[in-house]
Amino acid sequence: MRWLLLPLLLYALATQAEPRRSGFADMSPATQAMQRDDGLNPAWLWVKDGEALWTTTAGRRDKSCAGCHGEVGTLRGVAARYPVWDAALGRALNLGQRIQQCRTKHQQAEAWPAEHAQLLGLEAYVAAQSRGMVLAPSEAPELQPLREQGQALFTQRIGQLNLSCAQCHEGLAGGRLAGSVIPQGHPNAYPLYRLEWQGLGSLQRRLRNCMTGVRAQAPAYDSQDLLALELYLKQRAAGMAWEAPGVRP
C-alpha cells in the first residue's frame, strides 16, 4: 500500500515545522476575519448556549455551574491548562471530561454523549474565558507517562496509508495537500467550528478524523490514547496564544 502514498507525498511541499504557527495563520483572510469577529464566528452560537447552561440548574441536586463556581470569569486561564491530573480520581482529565465529572458528581445528572451540543457549548464557553492567554499545560509529574505515550503515538505510523501525525504536521507542515495548506497541528483553538463539519467539534473529533483519513481504526472517544495525544499536543504548543473557540476550513 505504500506506493499509494507517492502521489500525495510528491504533491506535498516539505517545509520546516519551526517557527511554530497557529493554524489561524494558514487560513484565508475571509476565514481569519470570521474567527476574529464574534459576530461572524459561528462557534459563538454554541458559546451562547453554554452561557445559558452555566446558570441553568440540572440533575437531582438541582444545581447550576454558577452555583458552585460563581461568575464564569473565575475560570479564566483554566482551559489553557487542561488536561490535568485529578488526584482524587487517580487519572488525567481533559476539560470536557471535567465538565462531565462535575455534571454527574455535583449535579447528579446524566452524562452527555460525546460531542453533544450542550457539552461542546459549555466547553466553548469556558474555553472562551482564556482567549489571549498562553497555553500553559499542567506540569504535574503524574502526567509524564501519559505525555510520553502521546509523543510515541504522535510519531507512530498507523493505518493502511502507513502515516504518522509527525510526518504530516512536522515534516510536511506548510506544504500543500489537495490544495490545502498542511498545518502544524496545534490544539490552541478547540473546541472550534470547522467549515467542513458545519458545526463545532472537539480536538478528539479532529484526531479521530485524521486517523480514519489514513485508514486506521480510530480509538473511542475519551480513550487513553486520545487523552495521551491531547496532552502531548498541548505540551508541544505550550506558550502559544489560546484562541478557542476558533474557526478552521
N, C-alpha and C positions, 0 to 999 in steps of 0.2 A: 504493500500500500504506500510505501514511502515515495515512489515515483509520482504519485498523485500530488505531492506537495510541490514539485518542481515549478509548475506554472505560478503557483501562489508566491513562492519564495523569490522567483525571478521578478515578479511584479512588485513585490515589496522592496522599498529602498531602505537599506540598513543604515541607521544613524546611531550615534552615541546617545545613551539614555540621560546623561547629565548635560547641562544642569537640569534639575527637576522642574517639570512643568505640569501644572494642573491641566486636566482635560479641557477646562474652560478656554485655555489659550489656543487649542486646536480647533475650536468651533468657528462657524461662520459669524460675521458681525451681527447678522439678524438673530441667531440663536444666542449669542452673547448678550444682546440687548434684552432678550426675553428673560434671561436669568437675572440681569441687573435690576429690572423693574418689577417690583412685587405685584403691580397691577397687570403685568403681562405674563408673569411666571405662572403656568398652570398648576404648579405644585402648591400654590397658595390656597387653592380650593381645599386641599387636604389639611393645610395648616389651620385654616379657619374652622374646619371640623374638629381638629384637635383642640383648638381654643375652647370650643363649646364643650367638648368632652372633659376638659380639665376641671370644670366646675359642676359637672353632672354626676349625681350620686348613682351608684350601681351596687349590685350584689346584695347578699343577705345582711351585710353590715350597713348598707345604705350610705356609703362613704364616697367622697369625691377625691380626686388627686389634690385639689386645693385644700381639702380638709386636713390633710397631713402636711403638705409642702407649702401652703400659702400661695403667694404670688409666684408665677412661673419664673420670674426673673431670678429667684433664688437658685435656679438650676443653671445659671449662666456658667459656661465652661464644662458642664458635666458631659455633654455629648462628645466633646473633643478628647475626653479621657478614656472612653469605653473602647474595647472590653476591659472589665475589671475583675479582680479576684474577690469572691464572696466567701469570707471565712466561715460563716455560719453554714453555708451550703457545701463548702469544700470544693467549689468549682468556679470556673470563669463564666461570666455573663456578658453578653453584648447589651446594647441599650434596649432593643426590642424584647429580649428575654427578661430584663429588669422590669420593664413595664408589665409584662405578663405575670411575673412573680408578684409584683405589687397588687395586681388585679386579683389573683387567686388567693393570696395570703391576707391582704389587708381589707379588700372589698368582699372577699369570698364570692367572687363572680366567676363564671366560666371563662377559661382562656379563649382568646380568639384564634381562629385558624391562621396559619402562616399567610402573610401578605394580605390579611384582612384590611379593608379600607380604614376602619377605625383604629386599628393598631398602627398602621402607617401614618394616620393623621396625628395621633398622639406623639409618635416618634418624631415626625417632621416638626411639630410644634415645639417640642423640647429641643430638638437639634437647632432650630432657628434661633434660639436664645444665645447660641455660641458663635453666630456668624461674625467673621472678622477676627476671631481669636486664632491662636495657633494650635495645631493638632499636637496634643501632649499626652500620648498614651501612658497608661499606668506602668510604673516600673516595679510593681510587686514581684518579688523573686519567685513566688509560686507560679507566675505566668511563664517563666522562662522555658520549661519543657514544651508547653503548648506553642510558644513563639517559634521554637526550633522546629517543631513539627510543621508549622505553617511555612517556614522557609524551605523545608525539604519538599513539601507539596508544590511550592511555587516553581521549583526547578525540576520537578519530576515530569517526564514525558508521559502522556496519557492518551487514550483513545486510538481509534483507527488511523487518525492522522499523525499520531506519534509526536505531538507537540507539547511543550510546557508553557506555563504562563510567562516565564522569563524569556523564552525565545522571541515571543511577540512583543512584550511590553518593556523589555530591556534591549535585546539585540536588534529589534526592528522598529523600535519606537521612533516616531517622527516620519517614518516612511508611509507609503500608501498601500492599501489593500482594497481592491474593488472600488477604487475612487475615494475611499475614506481614509483619513489620517489615523495611523495606529497610535493610540495614546500610551502614556507610560503606566496607566492603570492605577492611579492613586485614588483612594477612597474618601476624599475630603469633601464630597458633596452629597453623600447619601443620608437619608433616602432622597431620591431625585426623580424628576419627571423625565422620562425618555420618550422622545417623539416616536420612536419605533414601537413602543408599547402603548402609546396614547394613554398613559397612566403613570402613577407613582410606583416606585419599586424599591426594594431594599438592596443592599450590597450582596446579600446571599442570592437574591434572584439573578443579579448580574453574573455572579460567579457560576451559578448553575447554567446560565445561558452559554457562557464560554465553554464549559465542559461538554455540553451537548453539541456545541458548534464544532468541536474536534472529535465528535462521535465517541465520547466517553460516557460512562454511566455517572450521572450526577448524584452526589450524596443527598440524603433527605435534608429538608430544612432543619436548622438548629443542630445538625450533626457536629461531632467533634472536629471533623475535617474542615468544615466550613468555618467554624469558630476559630480554628487554628490559622486558617488562611486570612481571616479578617484581622486577627491580632497581628500577624506578621505584616500585613499591608499597612496597618495603622502605624506600626513602628517604622516601616520603610518611608512613610510620608511624614514622620514627626517633624514639626517645625513649619509645615506648610499651612497656608491660611485655610480656615474652615469655612466652607461655602454653603453648607446644606440649608435648605433644600435646593439642589441645583437643577439644571436642565442639561440634557445631553441629546445628541441626534438619535 
